[in-house]
């Protein structure tokens, strides 16, 4: 796996965790981010 992809997923994952811990609800834009992360994960499998 390319290191930049790993870093990208890592950063998005931690942003999502931070938002979740701060009590934000997943909004429209966050849903798009989640969809991108899931598509990346499915491609990398």
N, C-alpha and C positions, 0 to 999 in steps of 0.2 A: 504494500500500500504506500502511495506517495506520502512523504512526510507532511506536505502542505495540506493534504486532505485530512490527515489525522489531526493536525493542529486546528483546522477549520471546525471539524466535528467537536473537538475538545472544547474550543471556545464557545460554540453555540450551546453545547451541553451545560457548561457551567453558567452561562447567562440564564438558561432556562431554570436551572436549579436555584439560582439566586433570586430570580423573579418569583418562583414558587414559594421559597422560604419567606420572602417578604410579603406574601399574602396576595400577590397580584393574581387576578384571574386571567386565564389564557384568552387573549383577544384574537381578533381576526389576523393581525400581523404575526402574532405568536404562533397561530395555527399554521401559517405559511412556513414559518421557520421549522416547526415540528415536521411538517410534510417533507421539507427539503432534507432534514436529518434522516428521516425514515427512508427516503428514496436513496440517499447515499449509503445507508447501512445495507439496504437490499442489494444495491449494486456491488458492494464490497464482499457480500457473502459468497 
